[in-house]
Amino acid sequence: MWLRALARLFAAAALVAVLAAAGAGWFVWTFRAPGPLESEVLVEVPRGAGLHGIADRLAEAGVIDDPRLFAFGVWLYGRADELRAGEYAFPAGVSAEGAMALLVEGRTVSHALTVPEGLTSAEIVALLREDDRLTGEIAEVPPEGALLPETYHFRRGDARADLLERMVAAMDDAVAALWEEREEGLPLATPEEAVVLASIIEKETGVPGERPTVASVFINRLERGMPLQSDPTVIYALTQGAGPLGRPLLRSDIEQTESPYNTYRTGGLPPGPIANPGRAAIAAALGPAETEYLYFVADGTGGHAFARTLEEHQQNVWQWRRIRDQQGQAQGGED
């Protein structure tokens, strides 16, 4: 009798084992099977969401079918405390296991912010404040010329202040490296003076290949004790870097603006940068072309005509004014 009961017990245990194995197999297959997502989707996982909150968010986004199954699987794998907050791009057909792996590894989406060369510090701070992918406040606007314009990558939710610090560090590194490679004999005593000159070069031309030639004009003027006579410095004196002037620069602005930034009325470099120059402008300031040019003026094509003498420059100015009148434009461009 007891043998028969023991046989039944073994049979029941075997059945339970088979069912358990089948259940485990089904769960593993389901957890690893392609999910319902038909195309990539971005999902933001907030801090403190918890396992079940994350599971619900993934289900709402269509990443997984069953939030309870996902939560159980993550718990079973022992990864519940390893899921990281952030913004994730879940690919089409990602399995529940694949979604868990993304969250554990913290493979969040990388965003990019491109800071154009020649913006003032106030304008760059405005860009950061307007970007809703970033968080936090910026206590104060950094000094002019302290930020390196380039493309910066970040994660959604990163602090604006942290990205600003990266810009400052990038500028420090760039200036230090380029200063070490500078040409000998330049009339620039410090890296700070190089940034001042680079900021003027940056605002004077938008043609990359012209930067070393524009730099040579200002270097030649500094060496001869001539005023730089740069329109952008007068504009900066009027706006203090808050934004564009919004109108053509007038002769009266040049003649009447009392400011150390008015390089028509004061000699040498202005007391500080007028914008944030890029690497190429800094490199041009520290490695100008070898020319005898002392003047340049817009040529009507977006570039400039350069001259060695005042007579040549006046001819170029006349030509520019003729082109400007033909185009019906009323803009500056003389230096």
FIMAR-810174 format. One record per residue (C-alpha): residue number from 1; chain; z negated, y, x negated. Coordinates in steps of 0.1 Angstrom, whole numbers, plus 5000, padded with zeros to 4 digits. Example, Ala and Ser with C-alpha at 12.3 -4.5 7.8 and 13.67 -1.06 7.14 Angstrom:
BEGIN
(1,A,(4922,4955,4877))
(2,A,(4929,4989,4863))
REM end
This chain:
BEGIN
(1,A,(5000,5000,5000))
(2,A,(4991,5024,4973))
(3,A,(5023,5015,4955))
(4,A,(5043,5026,4985))
(5,A,(5023,5059,4987))
(6,A,(5028,5065,4950))
(7,A,(5066,5059,4954))
(8,A,(5067,5084,4983))
(9,A,(5048,5110,4961))
(10,A,(5072,5105,4932))
(11,A,(5101,5109,4956))
(12,A,(5087,5141,4971))
(13,A,(5081,5154,4936))
(14,A,(5116,5145,4925))
(15,A,(5130,5162,4956))
(16,A,(5109,5194,4949))
(17,A,(5122,5193,4913))
(18,A,(5158,5190,4924))
(19,A,(5154,5218,4950))
(20,A,(5137,5240,4924))
(21,A,(5164,5233,4899))
(22,A,(5190,5241,4925))
(23,A,(5172,5273,4935))
(24,A,(5169,5284,4899))
(25,A,(5206,5276,4893))
(26,A,(5215,5296,4924))
(27,A,(5194,5325,4914))
(28,A,(5208,5326,4878))
(29,A,(5244,5323,4892))
(30,A,(5237,5351,4917))
(31,A,(5220,5374,4892))
(32,A,(5249,5370,4867))
(33,A,(5277,5370,4893))
(34,A,(5300,5401,4896))
(35,A,(5285,5427,4919))
(36,A,(5300,5445,4948))
(37,A,(5310,5477,4930))
(38,A,(5347,5484,4932))
(39,A,(5349,5513,4908))
(40,A,(5327,5530,4883))
(41,A,(5299,5550,4897))
(42,A,(5273,5574,4882))
(43,A,(5237,5569,4892))
(44,A,(5208,5590,4882))
(45,A,(5175,5572,4877))
(46,A,(5146,5596,4879))
(47,A,(5115,5593,4858))
(48,A,(5087,5575,4876))
(49,A,(5110,5558,4901))
(50,A,(5095,5523,4895))
(51,A,(5112,5490,4897))
(52,A,(5116,5489,4935))
(53,A,(5127,5526,4936))
(54,A,(5154,5518,4910))
(55,A,(5165,5487,4929))
(56,A,(5168,5507,4962))
(57,A,(5188,5535,4944))
(58,A,(5212,5509,4929))
(59,A,(5217,5493,4963))
(60,A,(5224,5527,4980))
(61,A,(5250,5534,4953))
(62,A,(5266,5500,4959))
(63,A,(5259,5487,4925))
(64,A,(5240,5456,4938))
(65,A,(5238,5438,4971))
(66,A,(5201,5429,4974))
(67,A,(5175,5452,4959))
(68,A,(5148,5425,4964))
(69,A,(5169,5400,4944))
(70,A,(5174,5426,4916))
(71,A,(5137,5435,4915))
(72,A,(5127,5398,4914))
(73,A,(5152,5391,4886))
(74,A,(5140,5420,4865))
(75,A,(5104,5409,4870))
(76,A,(5112,5373,4862))
(77,A,(5129,5384,4829))
(78,A,(5098,5404,4821))
(79,A,(5117,5437,4818))
(80,A,(5102,5457,4846))
(81,A,(5084,5481,4823))
(82,A,(5115,5486,4801))
(83,A,(5138,5503,4825))
(84,A,(5146,5538,4813))
(85,A,(5153,5569,4833))
(86,A,(5186,5588,4829))
(87,A,(5221,5590,4842))
(88,A,(5241,5558,4840))
(89,A,(5278,5549,4845))
(90,A,(5278,5514,4861))
(91,A,(5313,5498,4857))
(92,A,(5331,5481,4885))
(93,A,(5319,5445,4892))
(94,A,(5288,5449,4871))
(95,A,(5263,5421,4877))
(96,A,(5227,5426,4885))
(97,A,(5219,5412,4850))
(98,A,(5244,5437,4835))
(99,A,(5228,5466,4854))
(100,A,(5194,5455,4841))
(101,A,(5208,5454,4806))
(102,A,(5222,5490,4809))
(103,A,(5188,5503,4821))
(104,A,(5168,5484,4794))
(105,A,(5190,5496,4766))
(106,A,(5191,5531,4779))
(107,A,(5229,5535,4777))
(108,A,(5230,5567,4795))
(109,A,(5260,5589,4801))
(110,A,(5267,5614,4773))
(111,A,(5278,5649,4784))
(112,A,(5295,5676,4763))
(113,A,(5292,5714,4762))
(114,A,(5318,5733,4742))
(115,A,(5306,5767,4729))
(116,A,(5337,5788,4721))
(117,A,(5337,5808,4688))
(118,A,(5329,5844,4691))
(119,A,(5305,5844,4720))
(120,A,(5273,5865,4716))
(121,A,(5239,5848,4717))
(122,A,(5233,5862,4752))
(123,A,(5266,5847,4764))
(124,A,(5257,5813,4749))
(125,A,(5223,5814,4765))
(126,A,(5240,5822,4799))
(127,A,(5262,5791,4794))
(128,A,(5231,5769,4790))
(129,A,(5213,5785,4819))
(130,A,(5243,5779,4842))
(131,A,(5247,5742,4833))
(132,A,(5227,5723,4859))
(133,A,(5229,5691,4838))
(134,A,(5202,5707,4815))
(135,A,(5166,5714,4824))
(136,A,(5139,5738,4814))
(137,A,(5138,5775,4805))
(138,A,(5149,5795,4774))
(139,A,(5121,5818,4765))
(140,A,(5142,5843,4745))
(141,A,(5177,5849,4733))
(142,A,(5181,5840,4696))
(143,A,(5193,5866,4671))
(144,A,(5230,5873,4670))
(145,A,(5248,5849,4646))
(146,A,(5221,5823,4647))
(147,A,(5241,5797,4668))
(148,A,(5270,5776,4657))
(149,A,(5298,5774,4682))
(150,A,(5311,5738,4686))
(151,A,(5309,5709,4710))
(152,A,(5274,5695,4716))
(153,A,(5267,5662,4733))
(154,A,(5236,5657,4754))
(155,A,(5221,5636,4782))
(156,A,(5215,5648,4817))
(157,A,(5180,5662,4819))
(158,A,(5178,5672,4783))
(159,A,(5160,5705,4777))
(160,A,(5180,5737,4773))
(161,A,(5156,5748,4746))
(162,A,(5162,5716,4726))
(163,A,(5200,5721,4727))
(164,A,(5196,5757,4716))
(165,A,(5175,5745,4686))
(166,A,(5203,5721,4677))
(167,A,(5227,5750,4676))
(168,A,(5204,5770,4653))
(169,A,(5200,5740,4630))
(170,A,(5238,5734,4630))
(171,A,(5244,5771,4620))
(172,A,(5218,5769,4592))
(173,A,(5234,5738,4578))
(174,A,(5270,5751,4581))
(175,A,(5261,5784,4564))
(176,A,(5242,5767,4536))
(177,A,(5270,5743,4528))
(178,A,(5298,5770,4530))
(179,A,(5278,5794,4509))
(180,A,(5276,5768,4481))
(181,A,(5314,5766,4481))
(182,A,(5320,5804,4482))
(183,A,(5344,5822,4459))
(184,A,(5329,5840,4430))
(185,A,(5328,5878,4429))
(186,A,(5328,5885,4466))
(187,A,(5310,5917,4477))
(188,A,(5286,5896,4498))
(189,A,(5251,5894,4485))
(190,A,(5236,5869,4509))
(191,A,(5245,5842,4534))
(192,A,(5234,5866,4561))
(193,A,(5260,5891,4550))
(194,A,(5287,5863,4551))
(195,A,(5278,5856,4587))
(196,A,(5280,5893,4596))
(197,A,(5315,5895,4581))
(198,A,(5325,5862,4597))
(199,A,(5315,5875,4631))
(200,A,(5338,5905,4627))
(201,A,(5367,5882,4616))
(202,A,(5360,5860,4646))
(203,A,(5363,5889,4670))
(204,A,(5393,5904,4654))
(205,A,(5417,5875,4656))
(206,A,(5422,5844,4678))
(207,A,(5449,5830,4655))
(208,A,(5433,5804,4632))
(209,A,(5458,5808,4604))
(210,A,(5451,5846,4602))
(211,A,(5414,5844,4595))
(212,A,(5417,5842,4557))
(213,A,(5441,5872,4557))
(214,A,(5420,5892,4581))
(215,A,(5390,5884,4558))
(216,A,(5410,5897,4528))
(217,A,(5415,5931,4545))
(218,A,(5378,5935,4550))
(219,A,(5369,5922,4515))
(220,A,(5394,5946,4499))
(221,A,(5379,5975,4519))
(222,A,(5344,5966,4509))
(223,A,(5354,5964,4473))
(224,A,(5370,5999,4475))
(225,A,(5342,6015,4494))
(226,A,(5363,6020,4525))
(227,A,(5349,6018,4560))
(228,A,(5358,5986,4578))
(229,A,(5370,6005,4609))
(230,A,(5367,5974,4632))
(231,A,(5371,5980,4669))
(232,A,(5349,5950,4679))
(233,A,(5320,5965,4660))
(234,A,(5322,5996,4682))
(235,A,(5324,5975,4713))
(236,A,(5293,5957,4702))
(237,A,(5276,5990,4697))
(238,A,(5284,5999,4733))
(239,A,(5276,5965,4749))
(240,A,(5248,5953,4726))
(241,A,(5263,5918,4731))
(242,A,(5256,5916,4768))
(243,A,(5292,5908,4776))
(244,A,(5328,5921,4774))
(245,A,(5333,5959,4775))
(246,A,(5355,5954,4806))
(247,A,(5379,5982,4796))
(248,A,(5401,5993,4767))
(249,A,(5382,6009,4738))
(250,A,(5388,6047,4738))
(251,A,(5392,6071,4709))
(252,A,(5362,6089,4723))
(253,A,(5341,6057,4720))
(254,A,(5350,6056,4683))
(255,A,(5344,6092,4677))
(256,A,(5312,6097,4697))
(257,A,(5293,6064,4695))
(258,A,(5263,6069,4672))
(259,A,(5254,6035,4659))
(260,A,(5251,6016,4626))
(261,A,(5275,5991,4643))
(262,A,(5302,6018,4645))
(263,A,(5321,6009,4613))
(264,A,(5344,6039,4617))
(265,A,(5315,6062,4611))
(266,A,(5293,6041,4587))
(267,A,(5302,6024,4555))
(268,A,(5298,5988,4545))
(269,A,(5288,5960,4568))
(270,A,(5270,5966,4601))
(271,A,(5233,5957,4601))
(272,A,(5238,5923,4618))
(273,A,(5264,5900,4633))
(274,A,(5283,5911,4664))
(275,A,(5288,5875,4677))
(276,A,(5284,5839,4667))
(277,A,(5312,5829,4643))
(278,A,(5325,5793,4639))
(279,A,(5328,5773,4607))
(280,A,(5364,5785,4601))
(281,A,(5355,5822,4603))
(282,A,(5326,5817,4579))
(283,A,(5348,5797,4555))
(284,A,(5374,5826,4557))
(285,A,(5347,5852,4549))
(286,A,(5336,5831,4519))
(287,A,(5371,5821,4508))
(288,A,(5395,5849,4518))
(289,A,(5432,5849,4510))
(290,A,(5443,5868,4479))
(291,A,(5461,5899,4492))
(292,A,(5463,5936,4487))
(293,A,(5462,5943,4524))
(294,A,(5440,5972,4536))
(295,A,(5452,5975,4572))
(296,A,(5463,5954,4601))
(297,A,(5474,5961,4637))
(298,A,(5484,5939,4667))
(299,A,(5520,5928,4665))
(300,A,(5526,5921,4702))
(301,A,(5527,5883,4698))
(302,A,(5489,5877,4697))
(303,A,(5488,5880,4659))
(304,A,(5487,5910,4635))
(305,A,(5510,5929,4612))
(306,A,(5493,5936,4578))
(307,A,(5499,5965,4554))
(308,A,(5490,5975,4519))
(309,A,(5494,6012,4523))
(310,A,(5486,6037,4551))
(311,A,(5523,6046,4554))
(312,A,(5532,6009,4560))
(313,A,(5503,6007,4585))
(314,A,(5515,6037,4604))
(315,A,(5549,6022,4608))
(316,A,(5533,5990,4621))
(317,A,(5512,6010,4645))
(318,A,(5543,6028,4658))
(319,A,(5560,5995,4663))
(320,A,(5530,5981,4681))
(321,A,(5528,6011,4704))
(322,A,(5565,6007,4712))
(323,A,(5560,5971,4721))
(324,A,(5529,5979,4741))
(325,A,(5547,6006,4761))
(326,A,(5575,5982,4768))
(327,A,(5551,5956,4780))
(328,A,(5533,5981,4801))
(329,A,(5500,5973,4785))
(330,A,(5473,5998,4776))
(331,A,(5451,5979,4751))
(332,A,(5436,5986,4717))
(333,A,(5442,5966,4685))
(334,A,(5444,5992,4657))
(335,A,(5422,5988,4627))
REM end
